[in-house]
């Protein structure tokens, strides 16, 4: 690793949003080409920087310096030093010139060594001279630390913005702080245990240290969809992290005690088995059970106008809204949406449209709910669950007498806790299908609430609408019955589920695209659903190939092009894409919320940023390199929860990775995403193998906590009565 100094002149080439070739000038006046990871306009022309890296030859452009890190350098030119000196008390232009005339380019180093030399010039007093010396030493140390820090952290995959954040937090002590505790990096965005652990081990952190063992246990527990994991499985995971060489130095009990003392971990014992949970997740279960108990009181009396519903539908919805909280469930085609709409209409008739709000976990699910209501003449407030909670937690949200939560099976434990806490006085109807995949996050609160037997449940079982084989297959998969798709040539309105036996997914999809291109908007109406992200049949590989097939006008050399479907991979607030006069160098934190799994479409490319319409009047922009977004020609079934597509193309993948993920719930959810046509590609034997695997189970204790809370409340009521 070498270091060079240079004055930044200009960018000559920008290879990507993150990397550019810089034209710099050495102190000797020679021009240097520096390849550097930096954002547009991040370096200031005329400023001096130190670059750490190595020289690399280029066939056409000769020797270039490839920088792994860089930092601003202290002033070196006469003008820069004069301006720097004028910051000190008693030093003006004339005095600064006299000081520079005496010491020249070594001015700052001489003052740092002996600040009292300043008292020989003008009116600089001794105290001011000492203060100047302290400031110069601090600035010199900071400049040195920034470069050392960037060099120390480079090469591990840390996000580049973290370098500045570490320096801001620890200043000149940053290097020492990280060497003592490299896991401090976990406090920064996009840095998890695995990345921090790699950094720690490669920089000499002892692999058997108790702190590392504790963090490894916590990482294992937090990475599971289960709220609780057995101590035995956590111990096995820790042994795997430590490897055979350090096997004898496992300190599992000590590490667990350390985490419990730090209030990071909770434990419980059931039937002789010890269970562990992240403290925040255990607390979520406790609070959900507590809040549910507060809602278990008779609901507002409603004159339920349920005209148009069957007897079973009317009975189910009446039962679901009997108390201030209830669940309403049923599979595809049972009339769940229509029955809920009749309930909403009854509420509006008695209390007005302002009394009720309909929420959903994603923007697409919210739009679908809104459209379903408007089709039968119902207009009321519809919002994403996240936007509702964001407004309420910032003190700007309203409180509704009634709230209907659609797609409630997608709500994880943390979101359910926030939802119940922020709507303690509302009547809540949780609508969902517990046969679908569990939430992406922790737990499965909707299924646990159903299983508790404490909350009233209205369940629909009769198929009401004629949706053909899609609905029939969904119910057959869920109830472990035989089902049979038709051949592709037999597809029609009733026979709307087909199987194409093929081992070449891309070739088959290309034929389907050719078949539907003339009659369909392929990009917006056909969605490929697969089991995994990695591997030959994963989304990462498929998206690049499918882009050339489905969007022939796309520029394949660019990350995004017009009309590309884009999926959001992380809940967040993003920048407004309708603002045409934006500064492309600004932070990507905005005010428009987009949920994990939502799909939008590129409507413009402007200033190196993608402008994407996610529906519900949300147009956002982001740089091509933003890792929170990706192409969405192919998506996993987990990401499709809460969404529908006219044509669903489901890959029956036989790979090892798909075998770990794809289950009965996976196939049920995937098929139910299709509104009009569902096409399976692969072998029926693979689908049958999926059906034999149960994948939606998670280890939680929410059901038990709900029953315990209700039992305690009942006992208290009986005691008062006596």
C-alpha positions in Angstrom: 0.0 0.0 0.0 1.4 3.4 -1.1 0.4 6.9 -0.4 0.5 9.9 -2.7 -0.6 13.5 -2.5 -2.3 15.5 -5.2 -4.4 18.5 -5.9 -7.7 17.5 -7.4 -8.3 19.2 -10.8 -11.4 17.5 -12.3 -13.1 14.3 -13.2 -12.0 12.9 -16.6 -14.3 9.8 -16.7 -17.1 8.5 -14.4 -17.3 4.8 -14.8 -20.3 4.4 -12.5 -22.2 6.3 -9.8 -19.5 5.3 -7.3 -16.2 5.2 -9.4 -14.4 7.9 -11.4 -11.0 8.6 -12.9 -9.7 11.8 -11.4 -7.1 14.2 -12.8 -4.8 15.4 -10.1 -1.5 17.3 -9.9 1.4 16.4 -7.8 3.5 18.9 -5.8 6.1 18.7 -8.5 3.4 19.7 -11.1 3.0 16.4 -12.7 -0.4 15.1 -13.8 -1.6 11.9 -12.1 -4.6 9.8 -13.1 -6.3 8.4 -9.9 -9.0 5.8 -10.0 -11.2 6.4 -6.9 -14.5 5.4 -5.4 -16.2 8.8 -4.9 -19.6 10.3 -5.6 -20.2 13.0 -8.1 -18.9 16.4 -6.8 -17.7 14.9 -3.6 -14.1 16.1 -4.1 -13.6 19.9 -4.3 -11.4 21.2 -7.2 -8.2 22.9 -6.0 -8.2 21.0 -2.7 -5.3 18.7 -1.8 -6.0 15.0 -0.9 -3.9 12.1 0.2 -4.7 8.8 -1.6 -3.8 5.3 -0.4 -3.5 2.5 -2.9 -1.2 1.1 -5.6 0.0 1.9 -9.1 -1.5 -0.1 -11.9 -0.5 0.0 -15.6 -3.2 0.7 -18.3 -2.5 -0.4 -21.9 -3.8 2.8 -23.4 -3.5 5.4 -20.7 -0.3 4.3 -19.0 0.4 4.3 -15.2 -2.6 5.1 -13.0 -3.0 5.2 -9.2 -5.8 2.9 -8.0 -6.9 4.4 -4.6 -8.6 2.2 -2.0 -9.1 5.2 0.2 -8.5 9.0 0.4 -8.7 11.9 2.9 -8.4 15.7 2.7 -4.8 16.9 3.3 -3.7 19.8 5.4 -3.0 23.0 3.4 0.3 23.0 1.6 0.3 26.0 -0.8 1.3 29.5 0.5 -2.2 30.9 0.0 -3.9 28.0 1.7 -1.5 28.2 4.7 -2.0 32.0 5.0 -5.8 31.5 5.1 -5.4 28.7 7.7 -3.2 30.9 9.9 -5.7 33.8 9.9 -8.1 31.6 11.9 -6.0 32.2 15.0 -6.4 35.1 17.4 -4.0 38.0 16.7 -3.1 36.7 13.2 -4.1 38.8 10.2 -2.9 38.8 6.6 0.3 40.7 7.4 1.3 38.6 10.4 0.5 35.4 8.5 2.7 36.5 5.7 5.6 37.2 8.1 5.2 33.7 9.7 5.2 32.0 6.3 8.2 34.0 5.2 10.1 32.6 8.1 9.1 29.0 8.0 7.8 28.4 4.4 6.1 25.1 3.7 7.1 23.8 7.2 5.0 26.5 8.9 2.3 24.3 10.4 4.7 21.6 11.5 6.9 24.2 13.3 4.0 25.7 15.1 2.7 22.2 16.1 6.2 21.4 17.6 6.6 24.8 19.3 3.5 27.0 19.4 5.4 29.8 21.3 7.2 30.8 18.1 4.0 32.7 17.2 4.6 35.1 20.0 7.6 36.5 18.0 5.1 37.9 15.4 2.7 40.8 15.8 0.3 40.7 18.7 0.0 36.9 19.2 -0.2 36.2 22.9 1.1 33.2 24.7 -2.4 31.7 25.4 -3.5 32.2 21.8 -0.2 30.6 20.6 -0.8 27.5 22.7 -4.4 27.3 21.4 -3.2 27.5 17.9 -0.7 24.8 18.5 -3.4 22.5 20.0 -5.6 23.1 17.0 -2.9 22.4 14.4 -1.9 19.2 16.2 -5.5 18.1 16.3 -6.1 18.9 12.6 -2.9 17.2 11.6 -3.9 14.1 13.6 -7.4 14.1 12.2 -6.1 14.3 8.6 -3.8 11.4 9.3 -6.5 9.5 11.1 -9.0 9.9 8.2 -6.6 8.4 5.7 -5.5 5.6 8.0 -9.1 4.8 8.9 -10.2 4.6 5.3 -7.2 2.4 4.5 -7.9 0.2 7.6 -11.6 -0.3 6.7 -11.2 -0.6 2.9 -11.5 -4.0 1.3 -14.0 -5.5 3.7 -17.2 -4.4 1.9 -18.2 -1.8 4.4 -20.5 0.9 2.9 -18.4 3.9 2.0 -20.5 6.4 4.0 -19.5 4.5 7.2 -15.9 5.8 7.0 -17.1 9.3 7.6 -19.6 8.3 10.3 -16.9 6.4 12.3 -14.6 9.4 12.1 -17.4 11.8 13.2 -18.2 9.5 16.1 -14.7 8.9 17.4 -12.4 11.5 15.8 -8.7 10.9 16.2 -9.5 8.0 18.5 -11.3 6.1 15.8 -8.5 3.7 14.9 -7.9 2.8 18.6 -11.6 2.3 19.2 -12.0 -0.1 16.2 -8.9 -2.1 17.1 -10.2 -2.6 20.7 -13.7 -3.5 19.5 -14.1 -4.1 15.7 -17.8 -5.0 16.4 -18.5 -1.3 16.9 -19.0 -1.3 13.1 -22.4 -3.1 13.7 -24.0 0.2 14.8 -23.9 1.5 11.3 -26.4 0.9 8.5 -25.9 -2.2 6.3 -23.3 -3.7 8.7 -24.3 -7.0 10.3 -22.6 -9.5 12.4 -21.1 -11.5 9.4 -19.4 -8.4 7.9 -18.2 -7.1 11.2 -17.0 -10.6 12.2 -14.9 -11.0 9.0 -13.3 -7.6 9.7 -12.7 -8.5 13.3 -11.0 -11.8 12.6 -8.9 -10.5 9.7 -7.6 -7.6 11.9 -6.6 -9.9 14.7 -9.5 -10.1 17.1 -9.3 -13.3 19.2 -11.9 -15.7 17.8 -12.8 -17.2 21.2 -13.4 -13.9 23.0 -16.7 -14.0 25.0 -18.0 -10.9 23.2 -17.7 -12.6 19.9 -19.4 -15.7 21.2 -22.3 -13.6 22.6 -22.7 -11.7 19.3 -22.7 -15.0 17.3 -25.5 -16.4 19.4 -27.5 -13.2 19.1 -26.9 -13.2 15.3 -28.2 -16.7 15.0 -31.3 -16.0 17.0 -32.1 -12.7 15.2 -31.6 -14.3 11.8 -34.4 -16.8 12.3 -38.1 -16.3 11.6 -38.8 -18.1 14.8 -39.2 -15.8 17.9 -37.8 -18.5 20.1 -35.0 -21.0 19.3 -33.8 -23.9 21.4 -30.7 -23.4 23.5 -29.4 -26.6 21.9 -29.6 -25.2 18.3 -28.0 -21.9 19.4 -25.1 -23.9 21.0 -24.7 -25.9 17.7 -24.6 -22.6 15.8 -22.0 -21.2 18.1 -19.8 -24.3 17.7 -20.1 -24.0 14.0 -18.9 -20.4 14.2 -15.9 -21.2 16.4 -14.8 -24.2 14.2 -13.2 -27.4 15.4 -9.9 -25.7 16.3 -11.6 -23.7 19.1 -14.2 -26.2 20.0 -13.0 -26.7 23.5 -13.2 -23.0 24.2 -16.9 -22.7 23.8 -18.4 -20.6 26.6 -22.1 -20.8 25.8 -23.5 -20.4 29.3 -21.3 -17.4 30.0 -22.2 -15.8 26.6 -25.9 -16.3 27.3 -25.6 -14.8 30.8 -23.7 -11.8 29.3 -26.5 -11.2 26.8 -29.2 -11.5 29.5 -27.4 -9.0 31.8 -27.2 -6.6 28.8 -30.9 -7.1 28.3 -30.3 -8.4 24.7 -31.7 -11.9 25.4 -34.6 -13.5 27.1 -35.0 -17.2 28.1 -37.7 -19.6 29.2 -38.0 -23.3 29.9 -40.9 -25.5 28.7 -41.1 -29.2 29.4 -37.4 -29.4 30.2 -36.3 -27.6 27.0 -34.5 -24.2 27.3 -35.6 -21.6 24.8 -33.9 -18.3 23.9 -35.2 -15.1 22.1 -34.0 -11.7 21.4 -35.3 -9.5 24.3 -37.1 -7.2 22.0 -38.9 -10.1 20.3 -40.0 -11.6 23.6 -41.2 -8.3 24.7 -43.2 -7.9 21.4 -45.1 -11.1 22.3 -45.8 -9.8 25.8 -47.1 -6.5 24.6 -49.3 -8.0 21.8 -50.9 -10.3 24.3 -51.5 -7.4 26.7 -53.0 -5.1 24.0 -55.2 -7.9 22.7 -56.7 -8.3 26.2 -57.6 -4.6 26.3 -59.6 -5.1 23.0 -61.6 -8.1 24.2 -64.7 -6.1 25.1 -68.0 -5.9 23.2 -67.9 -4.0 20.0 -70.0 -1.0 19.1 -73.5 -2.1 18.3 -74.0 -2.1 14.5 -77.1 -2.4 12.5 -75.4 -4.8 10.1 -76.9 -4.4 6.7 -75.4 -7.6 5.2 -77.7 -7.8 2.1 -76.1 -9.8 -0.7 -74.1 -12.1 1.6 -74.8 -15.8 2.0 -75.8 -17.1 5.4 -72.4 -18.5 6.1 -70.7 -15.2 5.1 -73.1 -13.1 7.2 -72.6 -15.4 10.2 -68.8 -15.3 9.8 -68.5 -11.5 9.5 -70.9 -11.0 12.4 -68.8 -13.3 14.6 -65.6 -11.6 13.6 -66.7 -8.1 14.7 -68.4 -9.2 17.9 -65.6 -7.8 20.1 -63.3 -4.8 19.6 -60.8 -7.1 17.9 -61.5 -10.0 15.7 -60.1 -12.1 12.8 -61.8 -12.8 9.4 -60.2 -15.4 7.3 -60.7 -17.6 4.2 -59.0 -18.8 1.1 -59.3 -17.5 -2.5 -62.8 -17.4 -3.9 -64.6 -17.6 -0.6 -65.9 -13.9 -0.8 -63.6 -12.6 2.0 -63.1 -9.2 0.3 -66.8 -8.8 -0.6 -67.9 -9.7 2.9 -65.5 -7.2 4.5 -66.8 -4.6 2.1 -70.4 -5.1 3.3 -69.1 -4.6 6.9 -67.4 -1.4 5.9 -70.5 -0.2 4.1 -72.5 -0.8 7.3 -70.0 1.2 9.4 -70.1 4.1 7.0 -73.9 4.1 6.9 -74.1 4.5 10.7 -70.9 6.4 11.7 -69.8 8.1 8.4 -66.8 7.5 6.1 -64.5 9.4 8.5 -65.0 6.7 11.2 -63.1 3.9 9.4 -59.7 3.3 7.8 -58.6 0.4 5.7 -54.8 -0.5 6.0 -52.6 -3.0 4.3 -48.9 -3.9 4.7 -47.8 -2.9 1.2 -48.8 -0.2 -1.3 -50.0 -2.7 -3.9 -52.2 -4.5 -1.3 -53.6 -1.1 -0.2 -54.4 -0.1 -3.9 -56.0 -3.5 -4.4 -58.2 -3.0 -1.4 -59.1 0.5 -2.4 -60.1 -0.6 -5.9 -62.2 -3.5 -4.6 -64.2 -1.0 -2.4 -64.6 1.6 -5.1 -66.0 -1.1 -7.5 -69.1 -1.4 -5.2 -69.3 2.4 -4.5 -67.5 2.6 -1.2 -65.0 5.4 -0.5 -63.1 5.7 2.7 -59.6 6.3 4.0 -57.1 3.7 2.7 -53.4 3.7 3.8 -50.4 1.5 4.1 -49.9 0.2 7.6 -46.5 1.8 7.7 -47.7 5.2 6.7 -50.5 5.0 9.4 -48.0 4.1 12.1 -45.4 6.7 11.0 -48.0 9.4 11.2 -49.3 8.2 14.6 -45.8 7.8 16.1 -44.9 11.3 15.0 -48.0 12.8 16.5 -49.6 13.6 13.1 -51.9 10.6 12.7 -55.6 10.4 13.3 -57.4 7.9 15.4 -60.2 5.9 13.8 -63.2 4.3 15.5 -62.8 1.3 13.2 -59.7 -0.1 11.4 -59.7 -2.9 8.9 -56.3 -4.5 8.3 -56.1 -6.4 5.0 -53.4 -9.1 4.3 -52.8 -9.4 8.1 -50.9 -12.7 7.6 -48.0 -10.5 6.3 -47.7 -8.5 9.6 -44.7 -9.6 11.7 -44.6 -9.4 15.5 -42.9 -6.0 15.7 -45.4 -4.4 13.3 -48.4 -6.0 15.1 -47.1 -4.7 18.4 -46.9 -1.1 17.0 -50.3 -1.4 15.4 -52.1 -2.5 18.5 -50.3 0.0 20.8 -51.0 2.9 18.5 -54.7 2.0 18.1 -55.7 1.0 21.6 -59.2 2.6 21.4 -60.1 1.5 17.9 -62.2 -1.5 16.9 -59.8 -3.7 14.8 -60.7 -6.3 12.2 -57.7 -8.4 11.1 -58.4 -9.9 7.6 -56.0 -12.5 6.2 -55.3 -16.0 5.1 -53.2 -18.1 7.5 -52.5 -20.6 4.8 -50.1 -18.3 3.1 -46.4 -17.9 3.9 -45.5 -16.4 7.3 -44.3 -12.8 7.4 -40.8 -11.9 6.2 -40.0 -10.6 9.7 -40.3 -12.4 13.1 -43.1 -14.5 14.2 -46.6 -15.2 12.8 -48.9 -13.2 15.0 -52.0 -13.5 12.8 -51.9 -17.3 12.8 -51.0 -17.3 16.6 -54.0 -15.0 17.3 -56.3 -17.4 15.4 -54.9 -20.4 17.2 -55.4 -18.9 20.7 -59.1 -19.4 20.6 -59.5 -16.2 22.6 -60.2 -13.7 19.8 -63.4 -14.2 17.8 -62.8 -15.6 14.4 -65.1 -15.6 11.3 -63.9 -18.2 8.8 -65.2 -18.7 5.3 -64.8 -22.2 3.8 -67.2 -22.2 0.8 -65.9 -21.3 -2.6 -68.3 -18.6 -3.9 -66.8 -17.3 -7.2 -66.1 -19.2 -10.3 -62.3 -18.7 -10.6 -61.5 -22.0 -12.1 -58.6 -24.2 -11.4 -56.5 -21.5 -9.7 -58.9 -21.4 -6.8 -59.6 -25.2 -6.8 -55.8 -25.9 -6.7 -55.3 -23.4 -3.8 -57.9 -25.2 -1.7 -56.6 -28.6 -2.7 -53.0 -27.7 -1.8 -54.0 -26.3 1.5 -56.2 -29.3 2.4 -53.8 -31.9 1.1 -56.1 -33.0 -1.7 -55.2 -34.1 -5.2 -55.2 -31.4 -7.9 -54.4 -31.5 -11.6 -53.4 -28.6 -13.9 -54.2 -28.7 -17.6 -51.8 -28.5 -20.5 -51.0 -25.1 -21.9 -53.0 -25.5 -25.0 -56.1 -26.3 -22.9 -56.0 -22.9 -21.0 -59.3 -21.0 -20.9 -61.4 -19.0 -18.5 -62.2 -22.0 -16.3 -59.1 -24.1 -16.9 -56.8 -21.3 -15.9 -54.0 -23.3 -14.3 -51.5 -25.1 -16.7 -48.3 -27.1 -16.3 -45.6 -26.9 -19.0 -43.2 -29.8 -18.4 -39.8 -28.4 -19.2 -36.4 -28.3 -17.6 -35.3 -25.2 -19.6 -37.0 -22.3 -17.8 -35.6 -19.4 -19.9 -36.4 -21.1 -23.2 -40.0 -21.8 -22.0 -40.5 -18.2 -20.7 -39.2 -16.8 -24.0 -41.9 -18.8 -25.8 -44.6 -17.6 -23.4 -43.5 -14.0 -24.0 -43.8 -14.5 -27.7 -47.2 -16.0 -27.3 -48.7 -13.2 -25.2 -46.7 -10.2 -26.5 -49.4 -9.1 -29.0 -52.3 -9.3 -26.6 -50.7 -8.4 -23.2 -48.4 -5.8 -21.6 -45.8 -8.4 -20.9 -43.8 -6.4 -18.4 -46.8 -5.3 -16.3 -49.0 -8.4 -16.7 -46.6 -11.3 -16.5 -44.6 -12.0 -13.3 -42.1 -14.8 -13.0 -42.0 -16.3 -9.4 -39.1 -18.4 -8.2 -37.9 -19.8 -4.9 -34.5 -18.3 -4.3 -32.3 -15.3 -5.1 -29.1 -17.1 -5.8 -28.2 -19.8 -8.2 -29.0 -20.6 -11.8 -32.8 -20.2 -11.2 -32.5 -17.4 -8.7 -33.7 -13.9 -9.2 -30.2 -12.4 -9.6 -29.4 -14.6 -12.6 -32.9 -14.6 -14.1 -33.4 -10.9 -14.0 -30.5 -10.2 -16.3 -31.6 -12.9 -18.8 -35.4 -12.0 -18.7 -34.7 -8.3 -19.2 -33.4 -9.0 -22.7 -36.4 -11.3 -23.4 -39.2 -9.1 -22.0 -37.9 -5.6 -22.6 -36.2 -5.5 -26.0 -35.7 -1.7 -25.8 -33.7 -1.9 -22.6 -30.0 -0.8 -22.6 -28.4 -4.0 -21.2 -25.2 -2.1 -20.4 -27.1 0.1 -17.9 -28.6 -1.0 -14.6 -32.0 0.4 -15.4 -33.9 1.4 -18.5 -37.3 2.7 -19.3 -40.2 0.4 -18.4 -38.0 -1.9 -16.3 -39.9 -3.4 -13.3 -38.1 -2.6 -10.0 -38.6 -4.2 -6.6 -37.9 -2.5 -3.3 -35.8 -4.7 -1.0 -35.9 -2.6 2.2 -38.6 -0.6 3.9 -37.7 3.1 3.8 -38.4 6.7 2.9 -37.1 7.7 -0.5 -36.7 10.8 -2.6 -39.6 12.4 -4.5 -39.2 11.5 -8.2 -41.6 14.2 -9.4 -39.0 17.0 -8.6 -37.2 17.5 -11.9 -34.8 20.1 -10.6 -33.1 17.9 -8.0 -29.5 17.9 -6.8 -28.1 14.5 -7.8 -25.5 14.6 -5.1 -27.9 14.9 -2.2 -28.7 12.1 0.4 -31.1 9.4 -0.7 -33.3 9.8 2.4 -36.7 11.2 1.5 -40.3 11.4 2.6 -42.0 8.8 0.3 -42.4 5.4 2.0 -42.0 2.2 0.0 -42.3 -1.2 1.6 -40.1 -4.2 1.2 -41.5 -6.3 -1.8 -43.3 -3.5 -3.6 -42.9 -3.4 -7.4 -42.8 -0.3 -9.5 -41.8 0.6 -13.1 -39.1 2.9 -14.4 -40.8 5.9 -16.1 -37.7 8.0 -16.7 -33.9 8.2 -16.3 -32.6 11.6 -15.2 -29.2 12.7 -14.0 -28.0 9.2 -13.5 -31.0 8.3 -11.3 -34.0 6.0 -12.0 -37.4 7.5 -11.6 -39.8 4.8 -10.6 -43.6 4.8 -10.2 -44.7 2.5 -7.3 -48.4 3.4 -7.5 -50.6 5.1 -4.9 -49.2 8.5 -6.2 -45.7 7.5 -5.1 -42.9 8.3 -7.6 -39.4 8.0 -6.2 -35.9 8.4 -7.5 -32.7 6.7 -6.6 -29.1 6.2 -7.9 -28.4 3.1 -10.0 -26.1 1.8 -7.3 -28.7 1.9 -4.5 -28.8 -1.6 -3.0 -32.3 -1.2 -1.7 -33.7 -1.8 -5.2 -33.3 -4.4 -7.9 -34.9 -5.5 -11.2 -38.1 -7.5 -10.8 -38.7 -9.5 -13.9 -38.3 -12.4 -11.5 -39.1 -12.2 -7.8 -39.3 -14.7 -5.0 -42.7 -15.8 -3.7 -41.9 -14.2 -0.3 -41.6 -10.8 -2.1 -44.9 -11.3 -3.9 -47.0 -11.5 -0.7 -49.7 -9.0 -0.8 -49.5 -8.6 -4.6 -51.3 -10.1 -7.5 -50.5 -10.4 -11.2 -52.7 -11.2 -14.2 -50.3 -14.0 -15.3 -48.2 -15.8 -12.8 -45.3 -18.0 -14.2 -44.1 -20.2 -11.4 -40.8 -22.1 -11.6 -40.8 -25.6 -10.1 -37.1 -25.5 -9.2 -35.4 -28.7 -8.1 -32.2 -27.1 -6.8 -31.0 -27.6 -3.3 -31.7 -24.0 -2.3 -35.3 -24.2 -3.6 -35.8 -27.4 -1.7 -35.0 -25.6 1.5 -37.5 -22.8 0.8 -40.4 -24.2 -1.3 -43.2 -25.8 0.8 -47.0 -26.3 0.7 -47.4 -22.7 2.0 -45.0 -21.5 -0.7 -46.9 -23.2 -3.5 -50.3 -22.1 -2.1 -49.1 -18.5 -1.9 -47.5 -18.5 -5.4 -50.6 -19.9 -7.2 -52.9 -17.5 -5.3 -50.9 -14.5 -6.7 -52.5 -15.2 -10.2 -55.6 -13.2 -11.0 -56.3 -14.7 -14.4 -53.8 -17.3 -15.5 -51.2 -19.4 -13.7 -48.5 -21.3 -15.5 -46.3 -23.8 -13.7 -43.0 -24.7 -15.5 -41.3 -27.9 -14.4 -42.5 -31.3 -13.3 -45.6 -32.2 -11.3 -43.5 -34.4 -9.1 -41.7 -31.3 -7.9 -45.0 -29.6 -7.1 -46.1 -32.7 -5.2 -42.8 -32.7 -3.2 -43.4 -29.0 -2.3 -46.9 -30.0 -1.0 -45.5 -32.7 1.3 -43.3 -30.1 3.1 -44.8 -27.9 5.8 -42.9 -24.7 5.9 -45.0 -22.1 7.7 -44.5 -23.3 11.3 -42.5 -21.0 13.6 -41.5 -21.4 17.2 -43.4 -18.7 19.1 -45.1 -18.4 22.4 -47.6 -15.7 21.5 -50.6 -18.1 21.5 -49.7 -19.3 25.0 -49.1 -15.7 26.2 -52.6 -14.6 24.9 -54.2 -17.6 26.7 -52.3 -16.8 29.9 -53.3 -13.2 29.9 -56.9 -14.1 29.2 -56.9 -16.6 32.0 -55.5 -14.1 34.4 -58.1 -11.5 33.4 -60.9 -14.1 33.8 -59.6 -15.1 37.2 -59.5 -11.4 38.2 -63.1 -10.9 37.1 -64.3 -13.9 39.0 -62.5 -12.7 42.1 -64.1 -9.3 41.9 -67.5 -10.9 41.4 -67.1 -13.0 44.6 
